[in-house]
Amino acid sequence: LAVSHDVRAVWQVPTVNYDKSDYKAGTQNWAVAKSNREWLYFANNYGLLEFDGYNWQLYGIWNSSPVRSVVIADDGGIYVGGVGEFGCFRYDADGQLNYNSLSQKMFEQYGNIGDIWDIHPCKGNIFVRTRDELYIVSEPTGDILRLNLDGLLFASALIGEKLYVVSENGLLECSANGDFKVIRGTEFLGKYDVRNITHFADGQMLVSTHFNGLFLFDGLTLKPFKTEAD
């Protein structure tokens, strides 16, 4: 009797690597999002890169800048942030993907605001994060509210209807009306190289750092999250 067991570790899953010669775009891909039909969208140095599992398609944005961020809203809109530019891709009745720039008023008020590293649509508003500033843009009117957050902004995530931002001052909780507060006990995060924050199980939030491991925020406290990699 021969019995075969799969002894691979859980992280050893089949992986396909694609070279830039396969997808014919830039070397750097800054972010990825998956649609409800399982298509993938990449924030690429040459634009928005689409992959349906078989074919690659590249779409440029209004000012032909690199795309730094991409997120897919509940209504299917594909929001992207670039260099001084952000907007939304949507499919038309013929299945063509079209881009609508949403940043004209921001440019008129603030000029080139630089790289947009995170973009979060939420019930008619769009949170836009650069390294230095956080903006709330009304999609129907284009009106812009700039929040006066001190220090650099390292990462952000939309959890429910609240935006959480890691800054030099710690973890901030922001609302669409412009109110924000530093969550007590998280100030130490400002000293770490925070790379990402994301939704976790049971309404919690996971904070990832470059050199200092992971932290779990349960809505009240921020604690180290130990793994086998520590």
Solvent accessible surface area in square Angstrom, and as a share of the most:
residue,aa,sasa,rsa
1,L,216,1.08
2,A,100,0.78
3,V,99,0.57
4,S,109,0.70
5,H,141,0.63
6,D,104,0.54
7,V,134,0.77
8,R,133,0.48
9,A,34,0.26
10,V,135,0.78
11,W,178,0.63
12,Q,93,0.42
13,V,93,0.54
14,P,115,0.72
15,T,102,0.59
16,V,106,0.61
17,N,133,0.68
18,Y,96,0.37
19,D,84,0.43
20,K,106,0.45
21,S,73,0.47
22,D,72,0.37
23,Y,20,0.08
24,K,159,0.67
25,A,7,0.05
26,G,3,0.03
27,T,96,0.56
28,Q,88,0.39
29,N,63,0.32
30,W,97,0.34
31,A,33,0.26
32,V,87,0.50
33,A,16,0.13
34,K,119,0.51
35,S,15,0.10
36,N,146,0.75
37,R,116,0.43
38,E,114,0.51
39,W,62,0.22
40,L,55,0.27
41,Y,1,0.00
42,F,38,0.16
43,A,0,0.00
44,N,0,0.00
45,N,40,0.21
46,Y,138,0.53
47,G,1,0.01
48,L,0,0.00
49,L,1,0.01
50,E,14,0.06
51,F,19,0.08
52,D,43,0.22
53,G,44,0.42
54,Y,191,0.73
55,N,100,0.51
56,W,53,0.19
57,Q,90,0.40
58,L,60,0.30
59,Y,47,0.18
60,G,49,0.47
61,I,10,0.05
62,W,172,0.60
63,N,57,0.29
64,S,98,0.63
65,S,12,0.08
66,P,38,0.24
67,V,0,0.00
68,R,37,0.14
69,S,5,0.03
70,V,14,0.08
71,V,46,0.26
72,I,37,0.19
73,A,23,0.18
74,D,157,0.82
75,D,99,0.51
76,G,37,0.36
77,G,0,0.00
78,I,3,0.01
79,Y,6,0.02
80,V,0,0.00
81,G,0,0.00
82,G,0,0.00
83,V,37,0.21
84,G,15,0.14
85,E,2,0.01
86,F,1,0.00
87,G,0,0.00
88,C,4,0.03
89,F,3,0.01
90,R,98,0.36
91,Y,77,0.29
92,D,59,0.31
93,A,113,0.88
94,D,121,0.63
95,G,46,0.44
96,Q,109,0.49
97,L,15,0.07
98,N,77,0.39
99,Y,52,0.20
100,N,90,0.46
101,S,41,0.26
102,L,35,0.17
103,S,5,0.03
104,Q,99,0.44
105,K,76,0.32
106,M,5,0.02
107,F,114,0.47
108,E,120,0.54
109,Q,94,0.42
110,Y,65,0.25
111,G,28,0.27
112,N,101,0.52
113,I,29,0.15
114,G,25,0.24
115,D,36,0.19
116,I,0,0.00
117,W,74,0.26
118,D,30,0.15
119,I,4,0.02
120,H,21,0.09
121,P,25,0.16
122,C,17,0.10
123,K,164,0.69
124,G,36,0.35
125,N,39,0.20
126,I,0,0.00
127,F,1,0.00
128,V,0,0.00
129,R,12,0.04
130,T,4,0.02
131,R,108,0.40
132,D,82,0.43
133,E,50,0.23
134,L,0,0.00
135,Y,5,0.02
136,I,7,0.04
137,V,2,0.01
138,S,26,0.17
139,E,56,0.25
140,P,110,0.69
141,T,82,0.48
142,G,18,0.18
143,D,81,0.42
144,I,28,0.14
145,L,80,0.40
146,R,98,0.36
147,L,7,0.04
148,N,128,0.66
149,L,14,0.07
150,D,107,0.55
151,G,35,0.33
152,L,63,0.31
153,L,0,0.00
154,F,30,0.12
155,A,4,0.03
156,S,8,0.05
157,A,9,0.07
158,L,52,0.26
159,I,31,0.16
160,G,66,0.64
161,E,97,0.44
162,K,92,0.39
163,L,0,0.00
164,Y,24,0.09
165,V,0,0.00
166,V,0,0.00
167,S,0,0.00
168,E,80,0.36
169,N,61,0.32
170,G,0,0.00
171,L,0,0.00
172,L,4,0.02
173,E,31,0.14
174,C,1,0.01
175,S,34,0.22
176,A,42,0.32
177,N,108,0.55
178,G,17,0.16
179,D,90,0.47
180,F,83,0.35
181,K,116,0.49
182,V,57,0.33
183,I,20,0.10
184,R,214,0.78
185,G,52,0.50
186,T,1,0.00
187,E,89,0.40
188,F,66,0.28
189,L,0,0.00
190,G,16,0.15
191,K,180,0.76
192,Y,62,0.24
193,D,55,0.29
194,V,4,0.02
195,R,140,0.51
196,N,71,0.37
197,I,5,0.02
198,T,55,0.32
199,H,109,0.49
200,F,63,0.26
201,A,58,0.45
202,D,139,0.72
203,G,52,0.50
204,Q,38,0.17
205,M,4,0.02
206,L,24,0.12
207,V,0,0.00
208,S,25,0.16
209,T,16,0.10
210,H,88,0.39
211,F,159,0.66
212,N,71,0.36
213,G,27,0.26
214,L,51,0.25
215,F,15,0.06
216,L,32,0.16
217,F,7,0.03
218,D,75,0.39
219,G,47,0.45
220,L,147,0.73
221,T,63,0.36
222,L,21,0.10
223,K,123,0.52
224,P,84,0.53
225,F,63,0.26
226,K,154,0.65
227,T,55,0.32
228,E,162,0.73
229,A,100,0.78
230,D,108,0.56
